[in-house]
Amino acid sequence: MSHKWLQHDTLCGLVALTLFILTIPLGNYVVMNVGLVCPPDGPCLVPVWPGIMAPSGVLIAGAALVLRNGVQAFLGAGYSLVAIAIGTALSALFAAPSLVVASAAAFCFSELADFTVYTPMRKRFPAFSVVLAGLAGSVVDSMIFLSLAFGSLEFVVGQVLGKFWMALLAGMLIRYLRPRLVAQPKF
């Protein structure tokens, strides 16, 4: 008989939770310090499609949306909501002073949008739910973050597209790996 915290699902959930929490300071650092172009008054930028740039933290934010789904799949909705609350606080704590409100609000509402879309779909359409929830979360995150942080929606297409790539990648991996890894998958 194994202890509950040593079970496969719990360990996977704790790994997803840890990585989810780590995306928060990493994303806040990357958006202002890492990219192909780093203007002094704005976010660092990376290409997400030919001719379309986005703030560099976009890929990290996309990963956070997917990892939150993993927390919910392995540990449950309650842990997922607690992770969102912790993430919102950490987002405010680690954000540059000029980005605290934008970072915390965008994080909180985008993760709740992702949660709202993912929860009813996850058991019946596991891979599609990750992609669709990621898209919903990315639109909410992009609109809130860009309007509050920079007063402009100039990079909204790039933001949504960059996060969508992460959700699509995760959805494809889940679709491919799910039947190969576990007999009774949770997602």
C-alpha positions as CSV (number, residue, x, y, z in Angstrom):
1,M,0.0,0.0,0.0
2,S,1.5,3.3,-1.0
3,H,1.0,6.7,0.6
4,K,-1.4,9.1,-1.2
5,W,1.4,11.6,-1.9
6,L,3.5,9.0,-3.6
7,Q,0.8,8.0,-6.1
8,H,1.5,8.6,-9.8
9,D,-1.3,11.1,-10.3
10,T,-0.4,13.1,-7.2
11,L,3.3,13.3,-8.2
12,C,2.3,14.4,-11.7
13,G,0.0,17.0,-10.2
14,L,2.7,18.3,-7.9
15,V,5.1,18.6,-10.8
16,A,2.5,20.5,-12.8
17,L,1.8,22.8,-9.8
18,T,5.5,23.5,-9.2
19,L,6.1,24.3,-12.9
20,F,2.9,26.4,-13.0
21,I,4.2,28.5,-10.0
22,L,7.6,28.8,-11.6
23,T,6.2,30.3,-14.8
24,I,5.0,33.3,-12.9
25,P,8.4,34.9,-11.9
26,L,9.9,33.6,-15.1
27,G,7.2,35.2,-17.3
28,N,7.5,38.5,-15.4
29,Y,11.3,38.5,-15.9
30,V,11.2,37.5,-19.5
31,V,8.7,40.0,-20.7
32,M,10.9,42.9,-19.7
33,N,14.4,41.4,-20.2
34,V,14.5,38.7,-22.9
35,G,13.6,39.1,-26.6
36,L,14.9,40.0,-30.1
37,V,13.8,43.6,-29.6
38,C,13.7,45.3,-26.2
39,P,12.6,48.9,-26.4
40,P,13.3,50.9,-23.2
41,D,9.6,51.8,-22.5
42,G,7.9,48.6,-23.4
43,P,8.1,44.8,-23.4
44,C,10.8,42.8,-25.1
45,L,9.4,41.2,-28.3
46,V,9.7,37.9,-30.1
47,P,8.3,36.8,-33.4
48,V,5.3,34.4,-33.2
49,W,4.5,34.4,-37.0
50,P,6.2,36.0,-40.0
51,G,5.7,39.7,-39.5
52,I,3.9,39.3,-36.1
53,M,5.7,40.2,-32.9
54,A,4.5,39.7,-29.3
55,P,5.8,40.4,-25.9
56,S,8.3,37.7,-25.0
57,G,6.5,36.5,-21.9
58,V,3.7,35.1,-24.2
59,L,5.1,31.6,-24.5
60,I,5.6,31.4,-20.7
61,A,2.0,32.6,-20.2
62,G,0.8,30.0,-22.7
63,A,2.6,27.3,-20.8
64,A,1.0,28.5,-17.5
65,L,-2.5,28.1,-18.9
66,V,-1.7,24.5,-20.0
67,L,0.1,23.6,-16.7
68,R,-3.0,24.8,-14.7
69,N,-5.0,22.3,-16.7
70,G,-2.5,19.7,-15.6
71,V,-2.9,20.7,-12.0
72,Q,-6.7,20.3,-12.3
73,A,-6.5,17.0,-14.2
74,F,-4.2,15.3,-11.6
75,L,-5.1,17.0,-8.3
76,G,-8.6,18.3,-8.9
77,A,-10.5,21.6,-9.4
78,G,-10.0,22.8,-5.8
79,Y,-6.2,22.6,-6.1
80,S,-6.5,24.4,-9.4
81,L,-8.4,27.3,-7.9
82,V,-5.9,27.5,-5.1
83,A,-3.1,27.5,-7.7
84,I,-4.8,30.4,-9.4
85,A,-5.0,32.4,-6.2
86,I,-1.3,31.7,-5.4
87,G,-0.4,32.5,-8.9
88,T,-2.2,35.9,-8.8
89,A,-0.4,36.9,-5.6
90,L,3.0,35.8,-7.0
91,S,2.3,37.6,-10.3
92,A,1.8,40.8,-8.4
93,L,4.8,40.1,-6.2
94,F,7.2,39.4,-9.1
95,A,6.0,41.9,-11.6
96,A,7.9,45.1,-12.4
97,P,6.3,47.9,-10.3
98,S,4.7,49.4,-13.4
99,L,3.1,46.0,-14.3
100,V,1.8,44.8,-10.9
101,V,-1.9,45.5,-11.5
102,A,-1.8,44.4,-15.2
103,S,0.1,41.2,-14.4
104,A,-2.1,40.2,-11.5
105,A,-5.4,41.0,-13.1
106,A,-4.5,39.4,-16.4
107,F,-3.2,36.3,-14.7
108,C,-6.2,35.9,-12.4
109,F,-8.9,36.4,-15.1
110,S,-7.2,34.5,-17.8
111,E,-6.7,31.5,-15.6
112,L,-10.3,31.7,-14.5
113,A,-11.4,31.8,-18.1
114,D,-9.3,28.8,-18.9
115,F,-10.7,27.0,-15.9
116,T,-14.3,27.8,-17.0
117,V,-13.8,26.4,-20.5
118,Y,-11.6,23.5,-19.5
119,T,-13.7,22.1,-16.6
120,P,-16.8,21.0,-18.4
121,M,-15.0,19.6,-21.5
122,R,-11.9,17.9,-20.1
123,K,-13.2,14.4,-19.6
124,R,-15.1,14.1,-22.9
125,F,-12.7,16.1,-25.2
126,P,-9.3,16.1,-23.4
127,A,-7.0,17.4,-26.1
128,F,-9.5,19.8,-27.6
129,S,-10.4,21.2,-24.1
130,V,-6.8,22.2,-23.6
131,V,-6.6,24.0,-26.9
132,L,-10.0,25.7,-26.6
133,A,-9.4,26.7,-22.9
134,G,-5.9,27.9,-23.8
135,L,-7.4,30.1,-26.5
136,A,-10.0,31.5,-24.2
137,G,-7.4,32.2,-21.5
138,S,-5.0,33.8,-24.0
139,V,-7.6,36.2,-25.3
140,V,-8.6,37.3,-21.8
141,D,-4.9,37.5,-20.7
142,S,-3.9,39.5,-23.8
143,M,-6.7,42.0,-23.7
144,I,-6.3,42.8,-20.0
145,F,-2.5,42.7,-19.8
146,L,-1.9,44.9,-22.9
147,S,-4.5,47.4,-22.1
148,L,-3.5,47.8,-18.4
149,A,0.2,47.5,-18.8
150,F,0.8,49.5,-22.0
151,G,-2.4,51.2,-22.8
152,S,-2.5,49.6,-26.2
153,L,-3.8,46.5,-27.9
154,E,-1.1,46.7,-30.6
155,F,0.3,43.3,-29.8
156,V,-3.0,41.5,-29.1
157,V,-2.8,39.3,-32.3
158,G,0.7,38.2,-31.5
159,Q,-0.1,37.6,-27.8
160,V,-3.1,35.4,-28.6
161,L,-1.2,33.6,-31.4
162,G,1.8,32.9,-29.2
163,K,-0.3,31.5,-26.4
164,F,-2.3,29.5,-28.9
165,W,0.8,27.8,-30.1
166,M,1.6,26.5,-26.6
167,A,-2.0,25.3,-26.1
168,L,-2.0,23.6,-29.6
169,L,1.3,21.9,-28.8
170,A,0.0,20.7,-25.5
171,G,-3.2,19.4,-27.1
172,M,-1.3,17.5,-29.7
173,L,1.0,16.0,-27.1
174,I,-2.0,14.9,-25.0
175,R,-3.8,13.5,-28.0
176,Y,-0.7,11.5,-29.0
177,L,0.6,10.4,-25.6
178,R,-2.6,9.9,-23.6
179,P,-3.4,6.4,-24.8
180,R,0.2,5.4,-24.6
181,L,0.9,6.5,-21.0
182,V,-2.1,5.5,-18.9
183,A,-4.9,3.0,-19.1
184,Q,-7.4,5.2,-17.2
185,P,-6.3,8.8,-18.0
186,K,-7.7,11.7,-16.1
187,F,-7.4,14.0,-19.1
